[in-house]
Amino acid sequence: MNTLWLKDITMKNLPQVGGKGASLGEMFHSFPVPDAFCVTVEAYKKFLKEAGIEKQIYSMLKIDEEDTEKLHDVAEKIQRLMTSKAIPKDVEKDILTAYKKLNGFVAVRSSATAEDLPTASFAGQQATFLNVKGEKDVLEAVKKCWASLFTARAIYYRVKNKFKHEQVFISVVVQKMVDSKKAGVIFTVNPINQNKNEMVIEGAFGLGETVVSGSVTPDTYIIQKNPYKLLNKNIGHKRIALYRDQKGKNFEKQLSEEEAEQQVLSEEQIKKLSEISVNIEKHYKKPMDIEWAVDDKEYILQARPITTLK
């Protein structure tokens, strides 16, 4: 099967759709996750086989990973090789059939089979493309996601964590884009004091990249989980916001002093996101790092185990 919809995915499908895809499918049944389909690991393997490049790639990886220059050179060559090859016709057809059902802007996100695991965090190592629209661009983004399994950083991390290259595969999540009015991250355990009965929500206006990249000081809300109580809020100075224009390009909006000092989330939204996050933590039975966005309602974009707690 070349594609699978989130409604047909649970954590049991991790070998087919990778860590991110499996986690989104698992949550889709109970939480407000934007709809998506996954281009399966099977489709990726078919691409490598039909392009006839599998052996070539793995032989190119027999290098000293500590030789930084050589590592970057090989990584770039592998990625160029992969993006130059055609997607198998049946895979291409299935991707486009599924994309037509989503319609409009999508996020195209890598989902490796050794990702979002409790024992290792491969977060951010493979590519993500936001605001992708149109058949040609979606197919191109899928191919670039496949190729991003072989960035220098990803190759090095696998070697250091004793994951064999030949045993790590990649799926691609194609997900309906949320037109974020506000977005951010949630830690279901307070990362500062490690208090398990506290959670932290960070948020800013527009797309969540400003929070993740640290380009603004987000609002920070500290919440007591049981019983629910907003313990503390620190309103950050959010001098800019990222938004999407009608063509799908991100543009940076300078905020006025008044806008910059505005509270991002209403008390009601803080409570709603807290409740959703506590339930996600209960579902997975472990502390979680969650990405959220608000458009017409609250959405969960991703959730992965927190691997940095003591």
C-alpha positions in Angstrom: 0.0 0.0 0.0 1.5 3.3 -1.1 -0.7 5.6 1.0 -2.6 5.3 4.3 -5.0 7.9 5.9 -4.7 8.8 9.6 -8.1 7.2 10.3 -6.5 3.8 9.4 -3.3 4.4 11.5 -2.4 3.7 15.1 1.0 3.3 16.8 1.0 -0.3 15.5 1.6 1.1 12.0 5.0 2.6 13.0 6.9 0.3 10.7 4.7 1.5 7.8 4.4 5.2 8.5 7.3 6.1 10.9 7.1 7.7 14.3 5.4 11.0 13.4 2.8 9.3 11.1 2.0 6.7 13.7 1.7 9.2 16.5 -0.6 11.5 14.4 -2.8 8.5 13.4 -3.0 7.3 17.1 -4.1 10.8 18.2 -6.5 11.4 15.2 -9.0 9.0 16.7 -9.4 11.0 20.0 -7.9 14.5 19.5 -8.3 17.5 17.1 -5.5 16.6 14.6 -5.8 18.0 11.0 -6.5 15.3 8.5 -3.5 13.7 6.6 -2.4 10.8 4.7 1.0 9.1 4.8 3.1 8.0 1.9 4.2 4.7 3.3 7.7 3.1 3.8 6.6 0.6 1.2 6.4 3.4 -1.4 9.8 4.7 -0.3 11.4 1.2 -0.7 9.7 0.9 -4.1 11.2 4.2 -5.2 14.7 3.1 -4.2 14.3 -0.3 -5.9 12.9 1.1 -9.2 15.5 3.8 -9.3 18.2 1.2 -8.8 20.1 3.3 -6.3 19.8 1.3 -3.0 23.2 -0.5 -3.1 24.9 2.6 -4.4 23.6 4.7 -1.5 24.6 2.2 1.2 28.1 1.7 -0.3 28.6 5.5 -0.3 27.9 5.6 3.4 30.9 3.5 4.2 32.9 6.5 5.4 34.5 7.9 8.6 31.6 9.9 10.0 34.0 12.1 12.0 35.5 13.4 8.7 33.0 16.3 8.6 33.9 17.5 5.1 33.6 14.0 3.6 30.4 13.4 5.5 28.8 16.6 4.1 30.0 15.8 0.6 28.6 12.3 0.6 25.3 13.5 2.2 24.8 16.1 -0.6 25.7 13.6 -3.3 23.1 11.0 -2.0 20.4 13.7 -1.8 21.1 14.9 -5.3 21.0 11.4 -6.6 17.7 10.7 -5.0 15.9 13.9 -6.1 17.1 13.3 -9.6 15.1 10.0 -9.9 11.5 9.6 -10.9 8.8 8.5 -8.4 7.2 5.2 -9.6 4.1 5.8 -11.6 1.7 3.9 -9.3 3.1 5.7 -6.2 2.8 9.1 -7.9 -0.9 8.3 -8.9 -1.8 7.3 -5.3 -0.2 10.4 -3.8 -2.0 12.7 -6.2 -5.4 10.9 -5.7 -5.0 11.4 -1.9 -3.8 15.0 -2.3 -6.9 15.9 -4.3 -9.1 14.9 -1.3 -7.2 17.2 1.0 -7.2 20.1 -1.5 -5.4 23.4 -0.9 -2.3 24.0 1.2 -0.6 21.1 2.9 2.4 20.4 5.2 4.7 17.7 3.8 6.6 16.2 6.7 9.2 13.5 7.1 8.4 10.6 9.4 11.3 8.2 9.9 10.9 4.7 11.4 13.5 5.7 14.1 11.8 8.9 15.1 9.8 10.1 18.1 11.0 7.1 20.1 11.3 7.1 23.9 15.0 6.2 23.7 16.2 8.6 21.0 15.0 11.9 19.6 15.5 12.3 15.9 13.3 15.4 16.0 14.0 18.0 13.3 16.6 15.9 11.4 14.5 15.3 8.4 12.8 17.8 6.2 9.4 19.5 6.6 7.8 21.7 3.9 4.9 24.0 4.8 2.3 25.7 2.7 2.8 23.3 -0.3 0.2 23.6 -3.0 -0.2 21.9 -6.4 0.5 18.4 -7.7 4.1 19.1 -8.9 5.1 20.8 -5.7 3.7 18.1 -3.5 5.5 15.3 -5.4 8.8 17.4 -5.3 8.4 17.8 -1.5 7.8 14.1 -1.0 11.0 13.3 -2.8 13.0 15.9 -0.8 11.6 14.4 2.4 12.9 10.9 1.3 16.3 12.4 0.5 16.5 14.2 3.8 16.9 10.8 5.5 20.5 11.2 4.3 21.4 14.7 5.6 24.9 14.8 7.3 23.2 15.3 10.6 20.9 12.3 10.2 23.7 10.1 9.0 25.9 11.0 11.9 23.2 10.7 14.5 22.3 7.2 13.3 25.9 6.0 13.5 26.4 7.5 17.0 23.2 5.9 18.3 24.0 2.5 16.6 21.1 2.5 14.2 22.0 0.7 10.9 21.3 2.9 7.9 19.8 -0.1 6.1 17.2 -0.6 8.8 15.9 3.0 9.1 13.2 3.9 6.6 11.1 6.9 5.9 7.4 7.7 5.3 6.0 11.1 4.5 3.0 12.8 6.1 0.9 15.0 3.8 -1.3 17.0 6.2 -3.9 19.8 5.7 -2.3 23.1 6.8 -3.8 25.0 9.7 -3.9 28.7 8.9 -2.5 29.5 12.3 -3.6 32.6 14.0 -1.6 31.6 17.1 0.7 28.6 17.7 3.3 27.2 20.0 4.5 24.2 22.1 3.4 22.5 25.3 5.4 20.5 27.8 3.2 18.2 29.9 5.9 18.3 32.7 7.4 21.6 33.7 10.9 21.4 32.1 12.4 23.9 34.6 11.6 22.3 37.9 10.6 18.8 36.6 7.3 19.1 38.5 5.0 16.4 37.0 1.9 18.2 38.2 2.7 21.3 36.3 2.7 21.9 32.5 4.0 24.8 30.4 2.4 26.3 27.3 4.4 28.7 25.1 2.7 30.6 22.4 3.0 33.4 19.9 0.9 35.0 17.1 0.9 33.4 13.6 2.9 30.3 12.8 4.7 28.3 15.4 8.2 28.7 13.8 8.8 31.9 15.7 8.5 30.0 19.0 10.5 26.9 17.9 13.3 29.1 16.4 13.5 31.5 19.3 13.0 34.5 17.1 10.4 35.9 19.6 9.9 35.8 23.3 6.6 33.8 23.5 4.0 34.0 26.2 4.6 31.4 28.9 1.8 29.9 30.9 2.4 27.6 33.8 -0.5 25.4 34.7 -1.2 23.1 37.6 -2.7 19.9 36.2 -4.8 18.5 39.0 -6.9 20.3 40.0 -6.6 22.7 37.0 -5.2 26.1 37.9 -3.3 28.8 35.9 -0.4 29.4 38.3 1.6 31.9 36.3 1.6 33.8 33.0 4.4 35.8 31.5 3.4 37.8 28.5 6.4 37.9 26.1 7.4 40.7 23.8 6.4 39.3 20.4 7.8 41.9 18.0 7.0 39.9 14.9 4.6 37.2 13.7 4.8 34.8 10.7 1.7 34.5 8.6 0.8 32.8 5.3 -0.2 34.8 2.3 -2.7 33.7 -0.4 0.1 32.2 -2.5 1.4 30.1 0.4 4.5 32.2 1.2 5.3 33.0 4.8 5.6 36.7 5.5 6.9 38.4 8.6 4.6 41.0 10.1 6.1 43.6 12.4 3.8 44.0 15.4 3.0 47.3 17.1 4.0 47.8 20.7 0.4 47.2 21.7 0.1 44.0 19.6 3.5 42.7 20.8 2.4 42.9 24.4 -1.0 41.3 23.9 -1.8 38.0 25.6 -1.8 35.3 22.9 -4.2 32.8 24.4 -7.5 33.5 26.2 -8.1 31.9 29.6 -10.6 29.5 27.8 -8.0 28.5 25.2 -5.4 27.9 27.9 -7.8 25.6 29.7 -8.8 23.8 26.5 -5.2 23.2 25.4 -4.3 22.0 28.9 -7.1 19.5 29.0 -6.2 18.1 25.6 -2.5 17.9 26.6 -3.2 16.1 29.9 -5.3 13.6 28.0 -2.6 13.1 25.4 -0.1 12.4 28.3 -2.5 10.0 29.9 -3.0 8.2 26.5 0.7 7.7 26.0 1.4 7.2 29.7 4.5 9.5 29.5 5.5 13.2 29.5 4.9 14.7 26.1 6.3 17.6 24.0 3.3 18.9 21.9 3.0 21.3 19.0 -0.3 23.2 18.8 -2.0 25.8 16.6 -5.3 27.8 16.7 -7.3 28.7 13.6 -11.1 28.3 14.0 -10.4 26.0 16.9 -7.5 24.3 18.8 -5.4 21.8 16.8 -2.7 19.4 17.8 0.0 19.2 15.1 2.5 16.8 16.8 3.3 15.0 20.0 6.4 13.2 21.0 7.8 11.8 24.2 10.1 14.2 26.2 13.5 12.5 26.3 15.4 15.2 28.3 13.8 14.7 31.8 16.0 13.3 34.6 
